[in-house]
Amino acid sequence: MQYPGKTPVVSSGRRFRVWVTCLAAVALGGGLPALRAQGFLDTIDGALATETMQGQVRVQASGTLDLEGYQFSQPSPGLLFTNGHSLLNPRLSVYLDAELGRRLYAFAQMRVDRGFDPSSGPIRVRLDEYALRTTPTDRGGFTAQVGRFGTVVGSWVPRHGSWSNPFITAPLPYEALTGIWDTAAVRSPRQLLSWAHVPPAPVVRAEQQEKSLRVPILWGPAYGTGLAVAGRLGKIDVAAEWKNGSLSSDPGVWDDLPRRWNDGTIGGRLGYRPDAAWNFGLSASQGPYLRASAENTLLPGTSRNDYRQTVLGSDVSFAWHRWQVWSEVFASRFGIPGVTSANTYSGYVEASYRFGPSFSFASRWNRQIYDTIPNGTGGEAAWGRSTWRFDLAPSFRLSAHTQLKLQHSFQHETNAPHPYSQTTALQMTVRF
């Protein structure tokens, strides 16, 4: 089981073209230099592994260096946080894996970037993952781990890294922001419509300015802190976890420990692999979605445990020769005592075809819809903007250590000031 201030459009477009030109020059001019660099990186790989105590302790360091450029209209899409129309996002990820005998395994991930999600902020150093895993029996098949790590829910998290992900951005369920805030409780349906920027509620805040207050169904890989168990019995995979926050929790609370056991979130996945080509899964999760700082906004007589996010999901993947296909569907309910239940449904289907050892092409269809709630004027309205998005992404493996990806996305949102938008992204990755 595998755990898993606005910038003028013209000047921002020029900057983005400069980034594209630089990265393309690196890619197109990287033929012979890439071969020499590959030998250098192979040497680094050997130097980053060590063994001690007659092989009882084995340590391996690895990492990726990513340089990403984005071009988009405002407000910035998904989990991109900037007031401009373009963004350059460098990222260094360093991984450490250690085997301590036959039954203990530890891993950690450190990142140097502008924030967990691409932003125009300063460069920072951060520890994203750290965990200790044990295999209690010599027969294997069952593991337990404690620390901070990606969620076991769904199937995207094990392949979300830049080298494995056919795309640059995450699927819609993992990054589309809803009208729910985690810093304050909704007190009326009209307030929820206002936070979601859906008429007829008045929009009193700039949408870009309050992006950091809103949450998606799943916040990326959901690196919460907690414990998990996983095992395999024949063709059945089982994984369960207890985390400090809901799947929608933002990175700012992933290290916070709950004051009580029932303040955490319980989740899990049941998988079935009938053969090497197919993998099916069912997932579920439930836990409070508000931060502790939101307690003074709760409805009188309620607690944070009454404001719970419930997520049900299913996933399927298929691999055959040069084809790979993945799909996930999620249903999420945000409970709002005294107001309503805010339900939303989101999913995607993506396919990737490898034409050869160096070139592959991926496409992805994303969709998210919202249930209706009372609109405060005697009628009903969807509490969010129903969205579809189509992503296209060619990838080029320049060597065993370097990769270039291009992604273009077309998106439509109902009831948006500008219903149609496009995003272009380019990513260069060096793996060591």
TORKOL-4160 file (C-alpha; in steps of 0.2 Angstrom, whole numbers, padded with zeros to 4 digits, m for minus):
432
<pt num="1" X="0000" Y="0000" Z="0000"/>
<pt num="2" X="0007" Y="0017" Z="m0005"/>
<pt num="3" X="0004" Y="0031" Z="0007"/>
<pt num="4" X="0004" Y="0043" Z="m0001"/>
<pt num="5" X="m0004" Y="0227" Z="m0033"/>
<pt num="6" X="m0009" Y="0222" Z="m0051"/>
<pt num="7" X="0003" Y="0222" Z="m0064"/>
<pt num="8" X="m0001" Y="0228" Z="m0082"/>
<pt num="9" X="m0006" Y="0214" Z="m0094"/>
<pt num="10" X="0007" Y="0220" Z="m0107"/>
<pt num="11" X="0022" Y="0220" Z="m0095"/>
<pt num="12" X="0017" Y="0204" Z="m0087"/>
<pt num="13" X="0015" Y="0195" Z="m0104"/>
<pt num="14" X="0032" Y="0201" Z="m0109"/>
<pt num="15" X="0040" Y="0194" Z="m0093"/>
<pt num="16" X="0031" Y="0178" Z="m0096"/>
<pt num="17" X="0038" Y="0177" Z="m0113"/>
<pt num="18" X="0055" Y="0180" Z="m0107"/>
<pt num="19" X="0053" Y="0165" Z="m0095"/>
<pt num="20" X="0046" Y="0154" Z="m0109"/>
<pt num="21" X="0061" Y="0159" Z="m0120"/>
<pt num="22" X="0074" Y="0155" Z="m0107"/>
<pt num="23" X="0067" Y="0138" Z="m0102"/>
<pt num="24" X="0065" Y="0134" Z="m0121"/>
<pt num="25" X="0083" Y="0139" Z="m0124"/>
<pt num="26" X="0088" Y="0127" Z="m0110"/>
<pt num="27" X="0078" Y="0113" Z="m0117"/>
<pt num="28" X="0082" Y="0115" Z="m0135"/>
<pt num="29" X="0100" Y="0118" Z="m0132"/>
<pt num="30" X="0102" Y="0104" Z="m0119"/>
<pt num="31" X="0106" Y="0090" Z="m0130"/>
<pt num="32" X="0125" Y="0087" Z="m0128"/>
<pt num="33" X="0126" Y="0097" Z="m0112"/>
<pt num="34" X="0111" Y="0086" Z="m0105"/>
<pt num="35" X="0122" Y="0070" Z="m0108"/>
<pt num="36" X="0136" Y="0077" Z="m0098"/>
<pt num="37" X="0125" Y="0084" Z="m0085"/>
<pt num="38" X="0117" Y="0066" Z="m0083"/>
<pt num="39" X="0133" Y="0059" Z="m0079"/>
<pt num="40" X="0136" Y="0072" Z="m0066"/>
<pt num="41" X="0119" Y="0069" Z="m0058"/>
<pt num="42" X="0122" Y="0050" Z="m0058"/>
<pt num="43" X="0138" Y="0054" Z="m0048"/>
<pt num="44" X="0128" Y="0064" Z="m0036"/>
<pt num="45" X="0115" Y="0050" Z="m0034"/>
<pt num="46" X="0128" Y="0038" Z="m0029"/>
<pt num="47" X="0135" Y="0051" Z="m0016"/>
<pt num="48" X="0119" Y="0054" Z="m0008"/>
<pt num="49" X="0117" Y="0036" Z="m0002"/>
<pt num="50" X="0126" Y="0028" Z="0012"/>
<pt num="51" X="0125" Y="0012" Z="0023"/>
<pt num="52" X="0131" Y="0009" Z="0041"/>
<pt num="53" X="0131" Y="m0005" Z="0053"/>
<pt num="54" X="0134" Y="m0019" Z="0040"/>
<pt num="55" X="0119" Y="m0012" Z="0030"/>
<pt num="56" X="0107" Y="m0011" Z="0045"/>
<pt num="57" X="0105" Y="0008" Z="0043"/>
<pt num="58" X="0103" Y="0014" Z="0025"/>
<pt num="59" X="0101" Y="0033" Z="0021"/>
<pt num="60" X="0096" Y="0040" Z="0004"/>
<pt num="61" X="0094" Y="0059" Z="0000"/>
<pt num="62" X="0086" Y="0065" Z="m0016"/>
<pt num="63" X="0077" Y="0079" Z="m0023"/>
<pt num="64" X="0070" Y="0090" Z="m0037"/>
<pt num="65" X="0073" Y="0108" Z="m0043"/>
<pt num="66" X="0058" Y="0116" Z="m0051"/>
<pt num="67" X="0056" Y="0132" Z="m0060"/>
<pt num="68" X="0038" Y="0136" Z="m0065"/>
<pt num="69" X="0031" Y="0151" Z="m0074"/>
<pt num="70" X="0012" Y="0155" Z="m0075"/>
<pt num="71" X="0002" Y="0167" Z="m0086"/>
<pt num="72" X="m0016" Y="0170" Z="m0081"/>
<pt num="73" X="m0030" Y="0183" Z="m0079"/>
<pt num="74" X="m0036" Y="0190" Z="m0063"/>
<pt num="75" X="m0042" Y="0183" Z="m0050"/>
<pt num="76" X="m0027" Y="0171" Z="m0050"/>
<pt num="77" X="m0034" Y="0153" Z="m0053"/>
<pt num="78" X="m0034" Y="0139" Z="m0040"/>
<pt num="79" X="m0021" Y="0140" Z="m0027"/>
<pt num="80" X="m0010" Y="0153" Z="m0035"/>
<pt num="81" X="m0008" Y="0168" Z="m0024"/>
<pt num="82" X="m0003" Y="0184" Z="m0032"/>
<pt num="83" X="m0010" Y="0201" Z="m0038"/>
<pt num="84" X="m0002" Y="0201" Z="m0055"/>
<pt num="85" X="m0005" Y="0192" Z="m0071"/>
<pt num="86" X="0011" Y="0181" Z="m0071"/>
<pt num="87" X="0021" Y="0172" Z="m0058"/>
<pt num="88" X="0038" Y="0164" Z="m0058"/>
<pt num="89" X="0039" Y="0151" Z="m0044"/>
<pt num="90" X="0056" Y="0142" Z="m0040"/>
<pt num="91" X="0056" Y="0127" Z="m0029"/>
<pt num="92" X="0069" Y="0116" Z="m0021"/>
<pt num="93" X="0062" Y="0100" Z="m0013"/>
<pt num="94" X="0074" Y="0088" Z="m0004"/>
<pt num="95" X="0069" Y="0071" Z="0002"/>
<pt num="96" X="0077" Y="0060" Z="0015"/>
<pt num="97" X="0073" Y="0041" Z="0017"/>
<pt num="98" X="0081" Y="0030" Z="0030"/>
<pt num="99" X="0079" Y="0012" Z="0033"/>
<pt num="100" X="0083" Y="0007" Z="0051"/>
<pt num="101" X="0084" Y="m0012" Z="0051"/>
<pt num="102" X="0070" Y="m0022" Z="0043"/>
<pt num="103" X="0055" Y="m0014" Z="0053"/>
<pt num="104" X="0058" Y="0004" Z="0054"/>
<pt num="105" X="0058" Y="0017" Z="0040"/>
<pt num="106" X="0059" Y="0036" Z="0042"/>
<pt num="107" X="0056" Y="0050" Z="0028"/>
<pt num="108" X="0056" Y="0069" Z="0027"/>
<pt num="109" X="0053" Y="0082" Z="0014"/>
<pt num="110" X="0061" Y="0100" Z="0015"/>
<pt num="111" X="0056" Y="0113" Z="0003"/>
<pt num="112" X="0063" Y="0130" Z="m0001"/>
<pt num="113" X="0051" Y="0141" Z="m0011"/>
<pt num="114" X="0038" Y="0155" Z="m0010"/>
<pt num="115" X="0026" Y="0146" Z="0000"/>
<pt num="116" X="0017" Y="0129" Z="m0001"/>
<pt num="117" X="0007" Y="0135" Z="m0015"/>
<pt num="118" X="0014" Y="0146" Z="m0028"/>
<pt num="119" X="0014" Y="0165" Z="m0023"/>
<pt num="120" X="0023" Y="0181" Z="m0025"/>
<pt num="121" X="0030" Y="0180" Z="m0007"/>
<pt num="122" X="0048" Y="0179" Z="m0001"/>
<pt num="123" X="0058" Y="0163" Z="m0002"/>
<pt num="124" X="0056" Y="0152" Z="0014"/>
<pt num="125" X="0063" Y="0136" Z="0020"/>
<pt num="126" X="0050" Y="0124" Z="0027"/>
<pt num="127" X="0048" Y="0105" Z="0032"/>
<pt num="128" X="0033" Y="0098" Z="0024"/>
<pt num="129" X="0034" Y="0080" Z="0028"/>
<pt num="130" X="0042" Y="0070" Z="0042"/>
<pt num="131" X="0036" Y="0053" Z="0048"/>
<pt num="132" X="0042" Y="0036" Z="0056"/>
<pt num="133" X="0034" Y="0020" Z="0049"/>
<pt num="134" X="0036" Y="0003" Z="0056"/>
<pt num="135" X="0032" Y="m0015" Z="0049"/>
<pt num="136" X="0028" Y="m0025" Z="0065"/>
<pt num="137" X="0030" Y="m0042" Z="0058"/>
<pt num="138" X="0043" Y="m0050" Z="0047"/>
<pt num="139" X="0030" Y="m0055" Z="0035"/>
<pt num="140" X="0026" Y="m0037" Z="0030"/>
<pt num="141" X="0009" Y="m0033" Z="0023"/>
<pt num="142" X="0005" Y="m0021" Z="0037"/>
<pt num="143" X="0012" Y="m0004" Z="0042"/>
<pt num="144" X="0009" Y="0010" Z="0054"/>
<pt num="145" X="0016" Y="0027" Z="0054"/>
<pt num="146" X="0016" Y="0043" Z="0064"/>
<pt num="147" X="0021" Y="0061" Z="0059"/>
<pt num="148" X="0016" Y="0073" Z="0046"/>
<pt num="149" X="0012" Y="0066" Z="0029"/>
<pt num="150" X="0000" Y="0066" Z="0014"/>
<pt num="151" X="m0018" Y="0059" Z="0016"/>
<pt num="152" X="m0022" Y="0041" Z="0011"/>
<pt num="153" X="m0039" Y="0047" Z="0004"/>
<pt num="154" X="m0040" Y="0046" Z="m0015"/>
<pt num="155" X="m0027" Y="0041" Z="m0028"/>
<pt num="156" X="m0019" Y="0058" Z="m0033"/>
<pt num="157" X="m0007" Y="0061" Z="m0018"/>
<pt num="158" X="0005" Y="0047" Z="m0022"/>
<pt num="159" X="0009" Y="0054" Z="m0039"/>
<pt num="160" X="0007" Y="0073" Z="m0035"/>
<pt num="161" X="0026" Y="0077" Z="m0036"/>
<pt num="162" X="0032" Y="0087" Z="m0051"/>
<pt num="163" X="0042" Y="0072" Z="m0058"/>
<pt num="164" X="0027" Y="0060" Z="m0058"/>
<pt num="165" X="0012" Y="0072" Z="m0061"/>
<pt num="166" X="0009" Y="0073" Z="m0080"/>
<pt num="167" X="0002" Y="0091" Z="m0076"/>
<pt num="168" X="0009" Y="0106" Z="m0067"/>
<pt num="169" X="m0007" Y="0110" Z="m0057"/>
<pt num="170" X="m0018" Y="0099" Z="m0047"/>
<pt num="171" X="m0035" Y="0092" Z="m0052"/>
<pt num="172" X="m0049" Y="0103" Z="m0048"/>
<pt num="173" X="m0055" Y="0095" Z="m0032"/>
<pt num="174" X="m0038" Y="0098" Z="m0024"/>
<pt num="175" X="m0037" Y="0117" Z="m0028"/>
<pt num="176" X="m0054" Y="0125" Z="m0033"/>
<pt num="177" X="m0058" Y="0136" Z="m0018"/>
<pt num="178" X="m0076" Y="0136" Z="m0012"/>
<pt num="179" X="m0086" Y="0149" Z="m0002"/>
<pt num="180" X="m0082" Y="0141" Z="0015"/>
<pt num="181" X="m0070" Y="0150" Z="0026"/>
<pt num="182" X="m0060" Y="0141" Z="0040"/>
<pt num="183" X="m0057" Y="0157" Z="0050"/>
<pt num="184" X="m0076" Y="0160" Z="0053"/>
<pt num="185" X="m0092" Y="0151" Z="0054"/>
<pt num="186" X="m0106" Y="0155" Z="0042"/>
<pt num="187" X="m0121" Y="0163" Z="0050"/>
<pt num="188" X="m0134" Y="0164" Z="0036"/>
<pt num="189" X="m0136" Y="0158" Z="0018"/>
<pt num="190" X="m0134" Y="0175" Z="0012"/>
<pt num="191" X="m0117" Y="0177" Z="0020"/>
<pt num="192" X="m0112" Y="0161" Z="0012"/>
<pt num="193" X="m0117" Y="0167" Z="m0005"/>
<pt num="194" X="m0108" Y="0183" Z="m0002"/>
<pt num="195" X="m0092" Y="0173" Z="0002"/>
<pt num="196" X="m0094" Y="0163" Z="m0013"/>
<pt num="197" X="m0097" Y="0179" Z="m0024"/>
<pt num="198" X="m0113" Y="0172" Z="m0030"/>
<pt num="199" X="m0128" Y="0184" Z="m0034"/>
<pt num="200" X="m0140" Y="0189" Z="m0027"/>
<pt num="201" X="m0130" Y="0192" Z="m0012"/>
<pt num="202" X="m0119" Y="0208" Z="m0012"/>
<pt num="203" X="m0101" Y="0206" Z="m0015"/>
<pt num="204" X="m0092" Y="0218" Z="m0003"/>
<pt num="205" X="m0074" Y="0212" Z="m0004"/>
<pt num="206" X="m0062" Y="0210" Z="m0019"/>
<pt num="207" X="m0061" Y="0191" Z="m0023"/>
<pt num="208" X="m0042" Y="0191" Z="m0025"/>
<pt num="209" X="m0040" Y="0199" Z="m0007"/>
<pt num="210" X="m0050" Y="0185" Z="0002"/>
<pt num="211" X="m0043" Y="0170" Z="m0007"/>
<pt num="212" X="m0033" Y="0165" Z="0008"/>
<pt num="213" X="m0048" Y="0163" Z="0018"/>
<pt num="214" X="m0057" Y="0151" Z="0007"/>
<pt num="215" X="m0054" Y="0132" Z="0007"/>
<pt num="216" X="m0056" Y="0118" Z="m0007"/>
<pt num="217" X="m0063" Y="0101" Z="m0005"/>
<pt num="218" X="m0045" Y="0094" Z="m0002"/>
<pt num="219" X="m0030" Y="0106" Z="0000"/>
<pt num="220" X="m0017" Y="0098" Z="m0011"/>
<pt num="221" X="m0009" Y="0082" Z="m0003"/>
<pt num="222" X="m0016" Y="0088" Z="0014"/>
<pt num="223" X="0000" Y="0086" Z="0024"/>
<pt num="224" X="m0008" Y="0085" Z="0041"/>
<pt num="225" X="m0001" Y="0078" Z="0057"/>
<pt num="226" X="m0007" Y="0062" Z="0064"/>
<pt num="227" X="m0005" Y="0043" Z="0062"/>
<pt num="228" X="m0010" Y="0030" Z="0049"/>
<pt num="229" X="m0011" Y="0012" Z="0046"/>
<pt num="230" X="m0010" Y="0002" Z="0030"/>
<pt num="231" X="m0010" Y="m0015" Z="0024"/>
<pt num="232" X="m0013" Y="m0027" Z="0009"/>
<pt num="233" X="m0022" Y="m0044" Z="0009"/>
<pt num="234" X="m0021" Y="m0052" Z="m0008"/>
<pt num="235" X="m0029" Y="m0040" Z="m0020"/>
<pt num="236" X="m0037" Y="m0028" Z="m0006"/>
<pt num="237" X="m0028" Y="m0013" Z="0000"/>
<pt num="238" X="m0034" Y="m0004" Z="0016"/>
<pt num="239" X="m0028" Y="0012" Z="0024"/>
<pt num="240" X="m0034" Y="0023" Z="0038"/>
<pt num="241" X="m0028" Y="0039" Z="0046"/>
<pt num="242" X="m0032" Y="0051" Z="0060"/>
<pt num="243" X="m0026" Y="0069" Z="0056"/>
<pt num="244" X="m0026" Y="0085" Z="0065"/>
<pt num="245" X="m0037" Y="0094" Z="0052"/>
<pt num="246" X="m0050" Y="0091" Z="0039"/>
<pt num="247" X="m0045" Y="0087" Z="0021"/>
<pt num="248" X="m0049" Y="0106" Z="0017"/>
<pt num="249" X="m0037" Y="0112" Z="0030"/>
<pt num="250" X="m0024" Y="0125" Z="0024"/>
<pt num="251" X="m0005" Y="0123" Z="0026"/>
<pt num="252" X="m0005" Y="0135" Z="0041"/>
<pt num="253" X="m0013" Y="0122" Z="0052"/>
<pt num="254" X="m0005" Y="0106" Z="0047"/>
<pt num="255" X="0006" Y="0107" Z="0062"/>
<pt num="256" X="m0007" Y="0111" Z="0075"/>
<pt num="257" X="m0011" Y="0097" Z="0087"/>
<pt num="258" X="m0030" Y="0096" Z="0092"/>
<pt num="259" X="m0034" Y="0099" Z="0111"/>
<pt num="260" X="m0045" Y="0083" Z="0111"/>
<pt num="261" X="m0045" Y="0067" Z="0101"/>
<pt num="262" X="m0062" Y="0070" Z="0093"/>
<pt num="263" X="m0056" Y="0087" Z="0087"/>
<pt num="264" X="m0046" Y="0077" Z="0073"/>
<pt num="265" X="m0052" Y="0070" Z="0057"/>
<pt num="266" X="m0054" Y="0051" Z="0053"/>
<pt num="267" X="m0052" Y="0045" Z="0035"/>
<pt num="268" X="m0047" Y="0030" Z="0025"/>
<pt num="269" X="m0047" Y="0021" Z="0008"/>
<pt num="270" X="m0052" Y="0004" Z="0003"/>
<pt num="271" X="m0044" Y="m0002" Z="m0014"/>
<pt num="272" X="m0045" Y="m0017" Z="m0025"/>
<pt num="273" X="m0032" Y="m0022" Z="m0038"/>
<pt num="274" X="m0040" Y="m0036" Z="m0049"/>
<pt num="275" X="m0024" Y="m0036" Z="m0060"/>
<pt num="276" X="m0009" Y="m0026" Z="m0064"/>
<pt num="277" X="m0019" Y="m0014" Z="m0076"/>
<pt num="278" X="m0034" Y="m0009" Z="m0065"/>
<pt num="279" X="m0035" Y="m0001" Z="m0048"/>
<pt num="280" X="m0052" Y="0004" Z="m0039"/>
<pt num="281" X="m0054" Y="0013" Z="m0023"/>
<pt num="282" X="m0067" Y="0020" Z="m0011"/>
<pt num="283" X="m0062" Y="0034" Z="0001"/>
<pt num="284" X="m0071" Y="0043" Z="0016"/>
<pt num="285" X="m0066" Y="0057" Z="0028"/>
<pt num="286" X="m0075" Y="0067" Z="0042"/>
<pt num="287" X="m0069" Y="0080" Z="0054"/>
<pt num="288" X="m0071" Y="0098" Z="0059"/>
<pt num="289" X="m0066" Y="0111" Z="0046"/>
<pt num="290" X="m0064" Y="0127" Z="0056"/>
<pt num="291" X="m0049" Y="0133" Z="0065"/>
<pt num="292" X="m0048" Y="0135" Z="0084"/>
<pt num="293" X="m0047" Y="0154" Z="0081"/>
<pt num="294" X="m0065" Y="0153" Z="0074"/>
<pt num="295" X="m0073" Y="0148" Z="0090"/>
<pt num="296" X="m0080" Y="0166" Z="0094"/>
<pt num="297" X="m0090" Y="0166" Z="0078"/>
<pt num="298" X="m0099" Y="0150" Z="0081"/>
<pt num="299" X="m0118" Y="0149" Z="0083"/>
<pt num="300" X="m0122" Y="0150" Z="0102"/>
<pt num="301" X="m0123" Y="0132" Z="0109"/>
<pt num="302" X="m0112" Y="0124" Z="0096"/>
<pt num="303" X="m0094" Y="0119" Z="0095"/>
<pt num="304" X="m0081" Y="0116" Z="0082"/>
<pt num="305" X="m0086" Y="0098" Z="0081"/>
<pt num="306" X="m0103" Y="0103" Z="0075"/>
<pt num="307" X="m0095" Y="0111" Z="0059"/>
<pt num="308" X="m0089" Y="0095" Z="0051"/>
<pt num="309" X="m0083" Y="0092" Z="0033"/>
<pt num="310" X="m0088" Y="0075" Z="0026"/>
<pt num="311" X="m0080" Y="0068" Z="0010"/>
<pt num="312" X="m0085" Y="0053" Z="0000"/>
<pt num="313" X="m0074" Y="0048" Z="m0015"/>
<pt num="314" X="m0071" Y="0035" Z="m0028"/>
<pt num="315" X="m0056" Y="0033" Z="m0039"/>
<pt num="316" X="m0051" Y="0021" Z="m0054"/>
<pt num="317" X="m0035" Y="0020" Z="m0063"/>
<pt num="318" X="m0030" Y="0010" Z="m0078"/>
<pt num="319" X="m0013" Y="0007" Z="m0087"/>
<pt num="320" X="m0010" Y="m0002" Z="m0103"/>
<pt num="321" X="0005" Y="m0002" Z="m0114"/>
<pt num="322" X="0009" Y="0017" Z="m0117"/>
<pt num="323" X="m0008" Y="0023" Z="m0110"/>
<pt num="324" X="m0012" Y="0028" Z="m0092"/>
<pt num="325" X="m0029" Y="0034" Z="m0086"/>
<pt num="326" X="m0035" Y="0041" Z="m0069"/>
<pt num="327" X="m0051" Y="0047" Z="m0063"/>
<pt num="328" X="m0058" Y="0053" Z="m0046"/>
<pt num="329" X="m0075" Y="0059" Z="m0040"/>
<pt num="330" X="m0078" Y="0067" Z="m0023"/>
<pt num="331" X="m0094" Y="0073" Z="m0014"/>
<pt num="332" X="m0091" Y="0085" Z="0000"/>
<pt num="333" X="m0103" Y="0092" Z="0014"/>
<pt num="334" X="m0099" Y="0106" Z="0025"/>
<pt num="335" X="m0111" Y="0106" Z="0040"/>
<pt num="336" X="m0117" Y="0123" Z="0045"/>
<pt num="337" X="m0128" Y="0122" Z="0061"/>
<pt num="338" X="m0143" Y="0133" Z="0061"/>
<pt num="339" X="m0140" Y="0137" Z="0043"/>
<pt num="340" X="m0139" Y="0123" Z="0030"/>
<pt num="341" X="m0128" Y="0109" Z="0023"/>
<pt num="342" X="m0117" Y="0115" Z="0009"/>
<pt num="343" X="m0114" Y="0101" Z="m0003"/>
<pt num="344" X="m0102" Y="0101" Z="m0018"/>
<pt num="345" X="m0097" Y="0088" Z="m0030"/>
<pt num="346" X="m0081" Y="0088" Z="m0040"/>
<pt num="347" X="m0071" Y="0076" Z="m0051"/>
<pt num="348" X="m0059" Y="0074" Z="m0066"/>
<pt num="349" X="m0054" Y="0061" Z="m0079"/>
<pt num="350" X="m0036" Y="0062" Z="m0086"/>
<pt num="351" X="m0026" Y="0052" Z="m0098"/>
<pt num="352" X="m0008" Y="0051" Z="m0103"/>
<pt num="353" X="0000" Y="0043" Z="m0118"/>
<pt num="354" X="0019" Y="0041" Z="m0120"/>
<pt num="355" X="0024" Y="0042" Z="m0138"/>
<pt num="356" X="0042" Y="0036" Z="m0134"/>
<pt num="357" X="0055" Y="0038" Z="m0120"/>
<pt num="358" X="0056" Y="0057" Z="m0122"/>
<pt num="359" X="0038" Y="0063" Z="m0126"/>
<pt num="360" X="0021" Y="0061" Z="m0118"/>
<pt num="361" X="0005" Y="0070" Z="m0119"/>
<pt num="362" X="m0009" Y="0072" Z="m0106"/>
<pt num="363" X="m0026" Y="0079" Z="m0106"/>
<pt num="364" X="m0038" Y="0081" Z="m0091"/>
<pt num="365" X="m0057" Y="0086" Z="m0090"/>
<pt num="366" X="m0062" Y="0094" Z="m0073"/>
<pt num="367" X="m0079" Y="0098" Z="m0066"/>
<pt num="368" X="m0086" Y="0105" Z="m0050"/>
<pt num="369" X="m0105" Y="0108" Z="m0046"/>
<pt num="370" X="m0114" Y="0115" Z="m0031"/>
<pt num="371" X="m0131" Y="0111" Z="m0023"/>
<pt num="372" X="m0143" Y="0125" Z="m0020"/>
<pt num="373" X="m0147" Y="0134" Z="m0004"/>
<pt num="374" X="m0160" Y="0148" Z="0001"/>
<pt num="375" X="m0154" Y="0164" Z="m0006"/>
<pt num="376" X="m0163" Y="0176" Z="0006"/>
<pt num="377" X="m0176" Y="0183" Z="m0006"/>
<pt num="378" X="m0188" Y="0168" Z="m0006"/>
<pt num="379" X="m0179" Y="0158" Z="m0019"/>
<pt num="380" X="m0164" Y="0146" Z="m0020"/>
<pt num="381" X="m0146" Y="0148" Z="m0028"/>
<pt num="382" X="m0131" Y="0137" Z="m0030"/>
<pt num="383" X="m0119" Y="0142" Z="m0016"/>
<pt num="384" X="m0104" Y="0142" Z="m0028"/>
<pt num="385" X="m0099" Y="0144" Z="m0046"/>
<pt num="386" X="m0101" Y="0128" Z="m0056"/>
<pt num="387" X="m0084" Y="0126" Z="m0065"/>
<pt num="388" X="m0077" Y="0115" Z="m0079"/>
<pt num="389" X="m0059" Y="0116" Z="m0084"/>
<pt num="390" X="m0049" Y="0107" Z="m0098"/>
<pt num="391" X="m0031" Y="0105" Z="m0096"/>
<pt num="392" X="m0018" Y="0100" Z="m0110"/>
<pt num="393" X="0000" Y="0096" Z="m0106"/>
<pt num="394" X="0014" Y="0089" Z="m0117"/>
<pt num="395" X="0030" Y="0083" Z="m0107"/>
<pt num="396" X="0048" Y="0081" Z="m0113"/>
<pt num="397" X="0060" Y="0070" Z="m0104"/>
<pt num="398" X="0077" Y="0078" Z="m0109"/>
<pt num="399" X="0087" Y="0065" Z="m0099"/>
<pt num="400" X="0084" Y="0053" Z="m0084"/>
<pt num="401" X="0086" Y="0069" Z="m0073"/>
<pt num="402" X="0078" Y="0083" Z="m0083"/>
<pt num="403" X="0060" Y="0086" Z="m0088"/>
<pt num="404" X="0051" Y="0100" Z="m0097"/>
<pt num="405" X="0032" Y="0102" Z="m0096"/>
<pt num="406" X="0020" Y="0114" Z="m0104"/>
<pt num="407" X="0001" Y="0116" Z="m0098"/>
<pt num="408" X="m0013" Y="0126" Z="m0105"/>
<pt num="409" X="m0030" Y="0127" Z="m0096"/>
<pt num="410" X="m0047" Y="0133" Z="m0102"/>
<pt num="411" X="m0059" Y="0136" Z="m0088"/>
<pt num="412" X="m0078" Y="0142" Z="m0087"/>
<pt num="413" X="m0087" Y="0148" Z="m0071"/>
<pt num="414" X="m0105" Y="0152" Z="m0070"/>
<pt num="415" X="m0110" Y="0168" Z="m0063"/>
<pt num="416" X="m0092" Y="0175" Z="m0064"/>
<pt num="417" X="m0088" Y="0193" Z="m0070"/>
<pt num="418" X="m0078" Y="0185" Z="m0083"/>
<pt num="419" X="m0084" Y="0167" Z="m0086"/>
<pt num="420" X="m0070" Y="0161" Z="m0097"/>
<pt num="421" X="m0052" Y="0161" Z="m0093"/>
<pt num="422" X="m0036" Y="0153" Z="m0098"/>
<pt num="423" X="m0020" Y="0149" Z="m0089"/>
<pt num="424" X="m0003" Y="0144" Z="m0097"/>
<pt num="425" X="0011" Y="0137" Z="m0087"/>
<pt num="426" X="0029" Y="0130" Z="m0090"/>
<pt num="427" X="0039" Y="0120" Z="m0079"/>
<pt num="428" X="0057" Y="0114" Z="m0079"/>
<pt num="429" X="0062" Y="0100" Z="m0067"/>
<pt num="430" X="0079" Y="0093" Z="m0063"/>
<pt num="431" X="0079" Y="0077" Z="m0052"/>
<pt num="432" X="0094" Y="0071" Z="m0042"/>
